[in-house]
Amino acid sequence: MKNQKMKFTFTAIKKVQTRGKNVKWMVTILTAASIFLASATQTIAATTQWDIAWEGLNALHDQVSLLKMTLEQESNAIKELRKRNNEALKTVNTKVKTIDQALLNRLQTEAKSAEKKHAPLLDQYTSISKQAAAAKKSKNKTSADLLDLKRNQLKVSATAARSEIKTKKTAYSSAKNQASAKIKVVKDALVPVQNVKKQIAAENKKIAQVRKALTASDKAYRSSVKDGNAVSAMIHLKLVYDLTGQIHALQTKIFNWEKEISRLITAASTKIPA
């Protein structure tokens, strides 16, 4: 009876030991399986991300190409409008210089002609007046009287000559002031043009900064393509698209500023007298 109990105990222990080995073996297998599944899952996930990125690249590339084409069209439109604006501004400035110019030239010529015509008479009158004053100072009464007589004979003519010259000069001066006032109206209307050009210059500086970032992103995109990294290529191409969109927005602002310049120049031109 005692031997049977010992035999039973030994058998039980052996079974437990065997089961322990089986459990350890199962744990090892399960651990390896888990590692394999995790690795496989990561591989599948990476493959899936690569495929998704690769499929999206084609559509995004088309969008980038279309946006770049839009940028080129906008750039050409801006250049053309700016060229027209510069020509229109040049025309307005040229016309401003000719405001009342014919009238001013005529009045100035008349004033100079009057001075030249009456110069001998006035010189003579001035000279006789000085001589009479000198004769009186030297108490040469006879000479002083004769000179006064001759001066007084010329006085009416000299006074009329001076009056004519003054009238001519006043007419010229008045016309010149009026012309200056007319010119000022046009030039004041053009002042905002310079302010708008400053806005355009500011936007162009922003574009230059964005273009630097765009160049770097495009370079990174091409490097990703060379490395066969679709996910990285997708990220950088998306950045290229976003930066290109920023340039598009800035160019739209510039085009609108150029349109404003066109409007200002047109408004100023209407203030030029016919």
Steps between C-alpha positions, in 0.01 A plus 500: 500500500781737588681421175190574298468841662864585422454385140193720467683801645797460263269473201315816600823693539618385159174613342532843661858533376391403152217748506743774616726431204200511270390836644847650454507372144159650432606833650808505277290427193242762589770763563663430166162510331421834663832647384441367152145636488613841629774512241263388229242755612761777486609382157142489379433845651812644339410339170147637528628853579740481206221388265262770624770766458593369155138506386452855633815634335356487150195713583704742712761532227225599255376764745852639544551515122168678452582749776844569352337563162264743672798679658663543160181640350459737795860613473456581131175685570670705772791588271266604221283714727806657663640585157174670404492686831855626457422621149178667617682666790770626265233643271327678789828649626581622149158663468538661842811679380306649208211639705447859381851489360402671173330782691795537736747511212297773329459713813865461591602603148270806515645605836857468372412682178347791694812525716723495194286750311488754782852443630660797309229743617516386860881501499494855365242609754699346786824655378348853470345466844840414649665791317232743622548376855877551468453853358274593789751363743775712344259797502523537123149642464507557125618152422257355752206685345588391149538139610172514692331637193631220283419236764147628542454489127573125514313436825163417344654264247722340766205453733295341223791273408544386859126440529498289186797294618339451841173391341678251279701359789195480724307314232785253461541455876127449549480244219802323641336473844179370345693243302685392816167455677370284215819293502474454875149354468626232263816426698302473823277245329810298413646499853314179600669320210832509685336364814351211303839429343643468851234241575599309186867513601408354841304216338791428265733465801261247650494307172881491494503347849235241411688408182809417707294259710338366183837425344611312811175298513520413131857383550393283795215356293731399217742348750215292647404380150861401438501303827171328414333645811141564391387617845777760526442602139131552575579718802742723310281523189211608723727771638589602144129528426433708812792738432398535137152588624650772721674652198172483310326693779776763507498539121124546511555789743764652272273474196224677694748772605597548135130533414473766771796686347325487163187649656699777671683595181174512306344720769800734495493528121143628511620797706729620222340801324397433142 
